[in-house]
Amino acid sequence: MVQHLQEESVQNSVLRQRRNVSTTEEDSEEEKTGTGRALSTDHTEAEDAEDSDDSGEHLYRSDHDSDYGDLDTVTGRVLRGANQKHQLSRRVEKLVLDFRQKQELFKRRRRDLAQNLAQSYLARGIRKEFMQQQQRIVFRSKQMARKLQSGRSRAWRHKWVFALVQMDFAVTAFWLGASPQTFYLYYTAQMAVVMSSKACDYRFTAQHYFLLDFCFFANLCTVLWLWVFPTSGYLFNAIESFCGLLAISVVAFRNSCVPHDFARISNAYVHYPQILLVLSLKWCEGNKCAGMSEGRAERWSIRFWQAWSVYMIWAVVYSSVIFGFARKRIERKQRDTLYGYFADKLGFKDKLPNLLRPHSGMVFMLGHQALFLAGVGFLWIPFPVQVLAALLAIVTFFHNGGRFYVDHFWKAHERNTVLYVDAASSMMSSTANEIPTSCSSLDSKEAFAAGWSRLGACSSQSSSDSRLGLSDSEFVPIADGFRMIVLANRPGFPFLGNDFYRVCGDVFDCHAVECLDTESELELLRQTAPLVSQEKLVALSDLFMDLRKLSDSGQLAYPYSTRDLVKLAAHAQNFPGDSREELAANVFSFDAFQADQRERLLKVLRRHGFAKGKAGEAALFGECRGSKQIQLASSDHSVT
């Protein structure tokens, strides 16, 4: 039984192997004939498509039969279904794997694209914001520069600098008299303010190479001795010798006491305060006395050597930078230096012999050292002589300031006087010869009217003589009791004509006509503008009343008269739709654009309801006139 079962299993396995072999052969034959079947299938599909519109079902059947017809004859439907499932599952798995890979690739690309877009948008936003911020900074800096350079800002700075300098003079004098032993504290604070201010000023004006000048080096050494090396006699001898050169610099550089000008007063502050400090050290305390005693105890030759050696440190550094390391940069950017000031602006280089001009830098340093040697004697002169030398330098400082103010204002006065006299003479020259003739003719009862008509008394002999050659239309007779009333403006600004009283006072009875009172002025305005409300007329009258007060007190130059007020009332009568600002623009536009009178005028106008806000000021200054449309209308057509 068992043997029989084994034989059957062997037979079954053999049959399975044969079937597999036959299936493999049929598959290879099918692949060889696949092209032919495909062509026949395409031909069949074309014919079926021509016969029937609903060709989907028979196409499926033809493809199915052509692909699996031979396989069904050999292996049967069961074997074909198993192989088909296996192939389809492999294809589906491959398709799913490809789809997942493509999906991951798509997600990765989409994520990268989103990141790139975000980064690009972020970069654009940052770049745009940075450019806008940079433009705002540049605009604000330019606006600030314009404000700082304006006349009002300069006046504000000059006032504050003047006040601070006057206060410094008072504090310095009081401190030196009350507590000279502690004056070094005030000197240190003073130098901190002056040095920092000069550094900022030189940096903004591109003159920072002036910070290498000897005066800054001398004050730096003084501060170092006060706070770092107070017991050093070596450094004390150096700073005491510097007083001589600093005193000479006050005279040589013409330091001026001009308290309102920061540049001039700061140049003096780096010279004379150090001299006052050294003089105040006579009342020193603590370690500073030890350093001063040690320095003065040395022999004169050693003191001279110590002072000269410290000076040479500055000379080597200055010449190395100005004539060595930074020479090309200074020439390329045309920076100002102390050497350039002496050589070019003062012209000392051109005054040198031709042999020494190529070595003008060396000549400058030797000349500077000669000034130091001329002032190094400050080390050995007695204390009273030192005080006298300091007083001479300070007196020169104040004298230069007085000369600056006197010369400046006197020259300005002479220049303005000449301009005023020339303008007045030119304006008077055209009418100077006509007025006496007119006055004499009026005195003889004759005058010229408009259109060159002659006025004359009928009973006068001169009139009969002057009538000869004139027609009746050209000669107008006047009665014996005829009077002429002449209205003339008062002399002075802004009426720069002739003095009527001085020229014609002997012909006319001159009377000064004051402004109308409020009631009379309102009555005149009501007759001029009957359609204008009483409230507006009262507001205009009150406004002109305040303006006349300012004119009488000298705060406004133009005397606002009733004539101008009548002009405003007539404007309001003829143009009732205009605002108050447009109404006032005809009279106040000129004065509103004068910087010195604009604020006073606007203050009065705002108090009476004119020029309120930015729009009101724009209307008053005529800035909105271009936006108006003017319509000219007639009986049959209109033009806009």
Contacts in CASP RR format, 6 or more apart in sequence:
PFRMAT RR
TARGET T0000
AUTHOR 0000-0000-0000
METHOD contacts of the structure
MODEL  1
MVQHLQEESVQNSVLRQRRNVSTTEEDSEEEKTGTGRALSTDHTEAEDAE
DSDDSGEHLYRSDHDSDYGDLDTVTGRVLRGANQKHQLSRRVEKLVLDFR
QKQELFKRRRRDLAQNLAQSYLARGIRKEFMQQQQRIVFRSKQMARKLQS
GRSRAWRHKWVFALVQMDFAVTAFWLGASPQTFYLYYTAQMAVVMSSKAC
DYRFTAQHYFLLDFCFFANLCTVLWLWVFPTSGYLFNAIESFCGLLAISV
VAFRNSCVPHDFARISNAYVHYPQILLVLSLKWCEGNKCAGMSEGRAERW
SIRFWQAWSVYMIWAVVYSSVIFGFARKRIERKQRDTLYGYFADKLGFKD
KLPNLLRPHSGMVFMLGHQALFLAGVGFLWIPFPVQVLAALLAIVTFFHN
GGRFYVDHFWKAHERNTVLYVDAASSMMSSTANEIPTSCSSLDSKEAFAA
GWSRLGACSSQSSSDSRLGLSDSEFVPIADGFRMIVLANRPGFPFLGNDF
YRVCGDVFDCHAVECLDTESELELLRQTAPLVSQEKLVALSDLFMDLRKL
SDSGQLAYPYSTRDLVKLAAHAQNFPGDSREELAANVFSFDAFQADQRER
LLKVLRRHGFAKGKAGEAALFGECRGSKQIQLASSDHSVT
19 74 0 8 1.000
19 75 0 8 1.000
19 79 0 8 1.000
22 74 0 8 1.000
22 75 0 8 1.000
23 71 0 8 1.000
23 74 0 8 1.000
23 75 0 8 1.000
23 79 0 8 1.000
26 70 0 8 1.000
26 71 0 8 1.000
26 74 0 8 1.000
29 70 0 8 1.000
30 70 0 8 1.000
30 71 0 8 1.000
37 66 0 8 1.000
37 67 0 8 1.000
40 66 0 8 1.000
41 62 0 8 1.000
41 63 0 8 1.000
41 66 0 8 1.000
44 62 0 8 1.000
45 55 0 8 1.000
45 59 0 8 1.000
45 62 0 8 1.000
48 55 0 8 1.000
48 58 0 8 1.000
48 59 0 8 1.000
48 62 0 8 1.000
49 55 0 8 1.000
52 58 0 8 1.000
68 80 0 8 1.000
71 80 0 8 1.000
72 80 0 8 1.000
147 153 0 8 1.000
148 154 0 8 1.000
152 595 0 8 1.000
157 262 0 8 1.000
158 260 0 8 1.000
158 261 0 8 1.000
159 260 0 8 1.000
161 259 0 8 1.000
161 260 0 8 1.000
161 261 0 8 1.000
161 262 0 8 1.000
161 265 0 8 1.000
162 259 0 8 1.000
162 260 0 8 1.000
165 259 0 8 1.000
165 260 0 8 1.000
165 265 0 8 1.000
166 259 0 8 1.000
168 190 0 8 1.000
171 186 0 8 1.000
172 186 0 8 1.000
172 273 0 8 1.000
172 276 0 8 1.000
175 182 0 8 1.000
175 183 0 8 1.000
175 186 0 8 1.000
176 183 0 8 1.000
176 276 0 8 1.000
176 280 0 8 1.000
180 280 0 8 1.000
180 282 0 8 1.000
180 283 0 8 1.000
181 280 0 8 1.000
181 283 0 8 1.000
181 284 0 8 1.000
181 285 0 8 1.000
183 276 0 8 1.000
183 277 0 8 1.000
183 280 0 8 1.000
184 226 0 8 1.000
184 277 0 8 1.000
184 280 0 8 1.000
184 281 0 8 1.000
184 288 0 8 1.000
187 222 0 8 1.000
187 226 0 8 1.000
187 273 0 8 1.000
187 274 0 8 1.000
187 276 0 8 1.000
187 277 0 8 1.000
188 223 0 8 1.000
188 226 0 8 1.000
188 227 0 8 1.000
190 269 0 8 1.000
190 273 0 8 1.000
191 219 0 8 1.000
191 222 0 8 1.000
191 223 0 8 1.000
191 273 0 8 1.000
194 266 0 8 1.000
194 269 0 8 1.000
194 270 0 8 1.000
195 216 0 8 1.000
195 219 0 8 1.000
197 262 0 8 1.000
197 266 0 8 1.000
198 211 0 8 1.000
198 216 0 8 1.000
198 266 0 8 1.000
198 270 0 8 1.000
199 208 0 8 1.000
199 211 0 8 1.000
201 207 0 8 1.000
201 262 0 8 1.000
201 263 0 8 1.000
201 266 0 8 1.000
202 208 0 8 1.000
202 210 0 8 1.000
202 211 0 8 1.000
206 333 0 8 1.000
206 335 0 8 1.000
206 336 0 8 1.000
207 335 0 8 1.000
207 336 0 8 1.000
208 335 0 8 1.000
209 321 0 8 1.000
209 322 0 8 1.000
209 326 0 8 1.000
209 330 0 8 1.000
209 335 0 8 1.000
209 336 0 8 1.000
209 337 0 8 1.000
210 336 0 8 1.000
210 337 0 8 1.000
210 338 0 8 1.000
212 317 0 8 1.000
212 318 0 8 1.000
212 321 0 8 1.000
212 322 0 8 1.000
212 337 0 8 1.000
212 338 0 8 1.000
213 318 0 8 1.000
213 338 0 8 1.000
214 242 0 8 1.000
214 245 0 8 1.000
214 314 0 8 1.000
214 318 0 8 1.000
214 368 0 8 1.000
215 246 0 8 1.000
215 249 0 8 1.000
215 270 0 8 1.000
215 271 0 8 1.000
216 270 0 8 1.000
217 314 0 8 1.000
218 239 0 8 1.000
218 242 0 8 1.000
218 245 0 8 1.000
218 246 0 8 1.000
218 274 0 8 1.000
219 270 0 8 1.000
219 274 0 8 1.000
221 235 0 8 1.000
221 238 0 8 1.000
221 239 0 8 1.000
221 242 0 8 1.000
221 310 0 8 1.000
222 239 0 8 1.000
222 242 0 8 1.000
222 274 0 8 1.000
222 277 0 8 1.000
222 278 0 8 1.000
224 235 0 8 1.000
225 232 0 8 1.000
225 235 0 8 1.000
225 236 0 8 1.000
225 239 0 8 1.000
226 288 0 8 1.000
229 235 0 8 1.000
230 286 0 8 1.000
230 287 0 8 1.000
230 288 0 8 1.000
230 290 0 8 1.000
230 291 0 8 1.000
231 287 0 8 1.000
231 290 0 8 1.000
231 291 0 8 1.000
231 294 0 8 1.000
232 291 0 8 1.000
232 294 0 8 1.000
233 291 0 8 1.000
233 292 0 8 1.000
233 294 0 8 1.000
233 295 0 8 1.000
233 298 0 8 1.000
233 306 0 8 1.000
234 295 0 8 1.000
234 306 0 8 1.000
234 310 0 8 1.000
235 310 0 8 1.000
236 291 0 8 1.000
236 292 0 8 1.000
236 294 0 8 1.000
236 295 0 8 1.000
236 296 0 8 1.000
237 295 0 8 1.000
237 296 0 8 1.000
237 298 0 8 1.000
237 303 0 8 1.000
237 306 0 8 1.000
237 307 0 8 1.000
237 379 0 8 1.000
238 306 0 8 1.000
238 307 0 8 1.000
238 309 0 8 1.000
238 310 0 8 1.000
238 311 0 8 1.000
239 274 0 8 1.000
239 278 0 8 1.000
240 278 0 8 1.000
240 307 0 8 1.000
240 378 0 8 1.000
240 379 0 8 1.000
241 303 0 8 1.000
241 304 0 8 1.000
241 307 0 8 1.000
241 311 0 8 1.000
241 372 0 8 1.000
241 375 0 8 1.000
241 376 0 8 1.000
241 377 0 8 1.000
241 378 0 8 1.000
241 379 0 8 1.000
242 274 0 8 1.000
242 307 0 8 1.000
242 311 0 8 1.000
243 274 0 8 1.000
243 275 0 8 1.000
243 278 0 8 1.000
243 378 0 8 1.000
243 386 0 8 1.000
243 390 0 8 1.000
244 275 0 8 1.000
244 374 0 8 1.000
244 375 0 8 1.000
244 376 0 8 1.000
244 377 0 8 1.000
244 378 0 8 1.000
244 389 0 8 1.000
245 371 0 8 1.000
245 372 0 8 1.000
245 374 0 8 1.000
245 375 0 8 1.000
245 376 0 8 1.000
246 271 0 8 1.000
246 272 0 8 1.000
246 274 0 8 1.000
246 275 0 8 1.000
247 271 0 8 1.000
247 272 0 8 1.000
247 275 0 8 1.000
247 375 0 8 1.000
247 378 0 8 1.000
247 389 0 8 1.000
247 390 0 8 1.000
247 392 0 8 1.000
247 393 0 8 1.000
248 371 0 8 1.000
248 374 0 8 1.000
248 375 0 8 1.000
249 255 0 8 1.000
249 271 0 8 1.000
249 371 0 8 1.000
250 268 0 8 1.000
250 271 0 8 1.000
250 272 0 8 1.000
250 393 0 8 1.000
250 394 0 8 1.000
250 396 0 8 1.000
250 397 0 8 1.000
251 393 0 8 1.000
251 396 0 8 1.000
252 371 0 8 1.000
253 267 0 8 1.000
253 271 0 8 1.000
254 400 0 8 1.000
255 264 0 8 1.000
255 267 0 8 1.000
255 268 0 8 1.000
255 271 0 8 1.000
255 272 0 8 1.000
255 396 0 8 1.000
255 397 0 8 1.000
255 400 0 8 1.000
256 264 0 8 1.000
256 268 0 8 1.000
256 397 0 8 1.000
256 400 0 8 1.000
256 401 0 8 1.000
256 402 0 8 1.000
256 403 0 8 1.000
256 404 0 8 1.000
257 265 0 8 1.000
257 268 0 8 1.000
257 397 0 8 1.000
257 398 0 8 1.000
257 400 0 8 1.000
257 401 0 8 1.000
257 402 0 8 1.000
258 264 0 8 1.000
258 265 0 8 1.000
258 401 0 8 1.000
258 404 0 8 1.000
258 405 0 8 1.000
259 265 0 8 1.000
264 404 0 8 1.000
268 397 0 8 1.000
271 393 0 8 1.000
272 390 0 8 1.000
272 393 0 8 1.000
272 394 0 8 1.000
272 397 0 8 1.000
275 390 0 8 1.000
275 393 0 8 1.000
276 390 0 8 1.000
278 386 0 8 1.000
279 383 0 8 1.000
279 386 0 8 1.000
279 387 0 8 1.000
279 390 0 8 1.000
281 288 0 8 1.000
281 292 0 8 1.000
282 383 0 8 1.000
284 292 0 8 1.000
295 303 0 8 1.000
295 306 0 8 1.000
296 303 0 8 1.000
298 306 0 8 1.000
300 379 0 8 1.000
300 380 0 8 1.000
303 379 0 8 1.000
303 380 0 8 1.000
304 376 0 8 1.000
304 379 0 8 1.000
307 376 0 8 1.000
307 379 0 8 1.000
308 372 0 8 1.000
308 376 0 8 1.000
311 369 0 8 1.000
311 372 0 8 1.000
315 365 0 8 1.000
315 368 0 8 1.000
315 369 0 8 1.000
318 365 0 8 1.000
319 361 0 8 1.000
319 365 0 8 1.000
322 330 0 8 1.000
322 337 0 8 1.000
322 339 0 8 1.000
323 339 0 8 1.000
323 361 0 8 1.000
329 335 0 8 1.000
330 337 0 8 1.000
339 361 0 8 1.000
339 364 0 8 1.000
342 348 0 8 1.000
342 349 0 8 1.000
342 364 0 8 1.000
343 349 0 8 1.000
343 360 0 8 1.000
343 361 0 8 1.000
343 364 0 8 1.000
348 360 0 8 1.000
348 364 0 8 1.000
349 357 0 8 1.000
349 360 0 8 1.000
350 357 0 8 1.000
352 360 0 8 1.000
352 363 0 8 1.000
356 363 0 8 1.000
378 386 0 8 1.000
378 389 0 8 1.000
381 389 0 8 1.000
423 496 0 8 1.000
424 496 0 8 1.000
424 497 0 8 1.000
427 496 0 8 1.000
427 497 0 8 1.000
428 497 0 8 1.000
428 498 0 8 1.000
431 497 0 8 1.000
431 498 0 8 1.000
432 498 0 8 1.000
435 498 0 8 1.000
435 503 0 8 1.000
435 504 0 8 1.000
436 503 0 8 1.000
438 447 0 8 1.000
438 448 0 8 1.000
439 503 0 8 1.000
439 504 0 8 1.000
439 506 0 8 1.000
439 507 0 8 1.000
441 447 0 8 1.000
441 448 0 8 1.000
442 484 0 8 1.000
442 507 0 8 1.000
443 507 0 8 1.000
444 460 0 8 1.000
444 462 0 8 1.000
445 456 0 8 1.000
445 457 0 8 1.000
445 460 0 8 1.000
445 462 0 8 1.000
445 463 0 8 1.000
445 478 0 8 1.000
445 482 0 8 1.000
446 454 0 8 1.000
446 455 0 8 1.000
446 456 0 8 1.000
446 457 0 8 1.000
446 460 0 8 1.000
446 462 0 8 1.000
446 463 0 8 1.000
446 466 0 8 1.000
447 454 0 8 1.000
447 455 0 8 1.000
447 456 0 8 1.000
447 484 0 8 1.000
448 454 0 8 1.000
448 455 0 8 1.000
449 455 0 8 1.000
449 476 0 8 1.000
452 474 0 8 1.000
453 473 0 8 1.000
453 474 0 8 1.000
453 475 0 8 1.000
453 476 0 8 1.000
454 466 0 8 1.000
454 467 0 8 1.000
454 470 0 8 1.000
454 474 0 8 1.000
454 475 0 8 1.000
454 476 0 8 1.000
455 476 0 8 1.000
455 478 0 8 1.000
456 463 0 8 1.000
456 466 0 8 1.000
456 475 0 8 1.000
456 476 0 8 1.000
456 477 0 8 1.000
456 478 0 8 1.000
457 463 0 8 1.000
457 477 0 8 1.000
457 478 0 8 1.000
457 479 0 8 1.000
457 480 0 8 1.000
457 482 0 8 1.000
458 477 0 8 1.000
458 478 0 8 1.000
459 480 0 8 1.000
463 477 0 8 1.000
466 475 0 8 1.000
467 475 0 8 1.000
484 508 0 8 1.000
486 500 0 8 1.000
486 504 0 8 1.000
486 508 0 8 1.000
487 513 0 8 1.000
488 500 0 8 1.000
489 495 0 8 1.000
490 512 0 8 1.000
490 559 0 8 1.000
491 497 0 8 1.000
491 499 0 8 1.000
491 500 0 8 1.000
491 501 0 8 1.000
493 557 0 8 1.000
494 557 0 8 1.000
494 558 0 8 1.000
500 510 0 8 1.000
501 510 0 8 1.000
515 521 0 8 1.000
515 548 0 8 1.000
515 561 0 8 1.000
515 562 0 8 1.000
516 524 0 8 1.000
516 562 0 8 1.000
518 541 0 8 1.000
518 545 0 8 1.000
521 541 0 8 1.000
521 562 0 8 1.000
521 565 0 8 1.000
522 537 0 8 1.000
522 538 0 8 1.000
522 541 0 8 1.000
524 562 0 8 1.000
524 566 0 8 1.000
525 532 0 8 1.000
525 537 0 8 1.000
525 540 0 8 1.000
525 541 0 8 1.000
525 565 0 8 1.000
525 566 0 8 1.000
525 569 0 8 1.000
526 534 0 8 1.000
526 537 0 8 1.000
528 566 0 8 1.000
528 569 0 8 1.000
528 570 0 8 1.000
528 573 0 8 1.000
529 537 0 8 1.000
529 569 0 8 1.000
529 570 0 8 1.000
529 572 0 8 1.000
529 573 0 8 1.000
530 573 0 8 1.000
531 573 0 8 1.000
531 576 0 8 1.000
532 569 0 8 1.000
532 572 0 8 1.000
532 573 0 8 1.000
532 576 0 8 1.000
536 572 0 8 1.000
536 580 0 8 1.000
537 569 0 8 1.000
539 608 0 8 1.000
539 609 0 8 1.000
540 565 0 8 1.000
540 568 0 8 1.000
540 569 0 8 1.000
541 565 0 8 1.000
542 608 0 8 1.000
543 604 0 8 1.000
543 605 0 8 1.000
543 608 0 8 1.000
543 610 0 8 1.000
544 560 0 8 1.000
544 562 0 8 1.000
544 564 0 8 1.000
544 565 0 8 1.000
546 604 0 8 1.000
546 607 0 8 1.000
546 608 0 8 1.000
547 556 0 8 1.000
547 560 0 8 1.000
547 601 0 8 1.000
547 604 0 8 1.000
548 559 0 8 1.000
548 560 0 8 1.000
550 556 0 8 1.000
550 600 0 8 1.000
550 604 0 8 1.000
551 557 0 8 1.000
551 558 0 8 1.000
551 559 0 8 1.000
551 560 0 8 1.000
555 600 0 8 1.000
556 591 0 8 1.000
556 597 0 8 1.000
556 600 0 8 1.000
556 601 0 8 1.000
557 591 0 8 1.000
557 597 0 8 1.000
558 591 0 8 1.000
560 587 0 8 1.000
564 587 0 8 1.000
567 586 0 8 1.000
567 587 0 8 1.000
568 583 0 8 1.000
568 584 0 8 1.000
568 586 0 8 1.000
568 587 0 8 1.000
571 578 0 8 1.000
571 583 0 8 1.000
571 586 0 8 1.000
572 578 0 8 1.000
572 583 0 8 1.000
575 582 0 8 1.000
575 583 0 8 1.000
579 616 0 8 1.000
579 619 0 8 1.000
580 609 0 8 1.000
580 610 0 8 1.000
581 610 0 8 1.000
581 611 0 8 1.000
581 616 0 8 1.000
581 617 0 8 1.000
581 619 0 8 1.000
581 620 0 8 1.000
582 619 0 8 1.000
582 622 0 8 1.000
584 605 0 8 1.000
584 610 0 8 1.000
584 611 0 8 1.000
584 620 0 8 1.000
585 619 0 8 1.000
585 620 0 8 1.000
585 621 0 8 1.000
585 622 0 8 1.000
588 601 0 8 1.000
588 605 0 8 1.000
588 620 0 8 1.000
589 620 0 8 1.000
589 621 0 8 1.000
589 622 0 8 1.000
591 597 0 8 1.000
591 598 0 8 1.000
591 601 0 8 1.000
592 598 0 8 1.000
592 601 0 8 1.000
592 602 0 8 1.000
592 620 0 8 1.000
592 621 0 8 1.000
593 621 0 8 1.000
602 611 0 8 1.000
602 617 0 8 1.000
605 611 0 8 1.000
605 620 0 8 1.000
606 612 0 8 1.000
610 616 0 8 1.000
610 620 0 8 1.000
611 617 0 8 1.000
611 619 0 8 1.000
611 620 0 8 1.000
615 624 0 8 1.000
618 624 0 8 1.000
629 640 0 8 1.000
630 640 0 8 1.000
631 638 0 8 1.000
631 639 0 8 1.000
631 640 0 8 1.000
632 638 0 8 1.000
632 639 0 8 1.000
632 640 0 8 1.000
END
